[in-house]
């Protein structure tokens, strides 16, 4: 079950010694934008030290895939929990006027008219 109000970027880099790759080091970088009735951004870095049992590419790739999947699942669980509570506390729910902005009618607002060069004062 995903959250329809977010998007982002998932990047990862890895290094291992060519002679005997028993440990793969790396870093996962995630940038997420959550935008339901407001905007909250998350930028996170997770360092990794992965032990591999075999020198084969399949073993190394499998270990990396498992680590990335586990981290993505952790982030998904955290976002579901935050969407239900914490994110709502990070942003003001309504503008100072205590009314939602109707974006399709923004030209009717004085600020919108000022920005678009319209009349209406």
Secondary structure, DSSP 8 states (H G I E B T S, - for coil): ---TTEEEEEEEEEE--SS--SEEEEEEEEEEEE-SSS-EEEEEEEEEEEE-S-SSHHHHHHHHHHHHHHHHHHHHHHHHHHHHTHHHHHS-SS-TTSS---GGGGGGSHHHHHHHT----
